[in-house]
Amino acid sequence: MMMAGSWLNGGLILIAGIALIIFILAKLIPRTNHDKDMVVLLGIFLLVGIGLVGMGGYIGMGSWVSAMSCW
């Protein structure tokens, strides 16, 4: 049961990252004026979303790989 927690944590982090990226692309980019400060902030938030997706995938797949090594 310890591995299920890692899958759950990784999955939730992955979903949060995907939701953040979709929110930025669908809602924030079309509705904002594109001055330099806003472009930098949107870029930073987009990098955070990509980082969350990567971290969630790493945590989720890391527990899957460790579960397969027991076989």
Secondary structure as GFF3:
##gff-version 3
##sequence-region A 1 71
A	DSSP	alpha_helix	2	23	.	.	.	ID=ss1
A	DSSP	pi_helix	24	28	.	.	.	ID=ss2
A	DSSP	alpha_helix	29	31	.	.	.	ID=ss3
A	DSSP	alpha_helix	36	68	.	.	.	ID=ss4
###
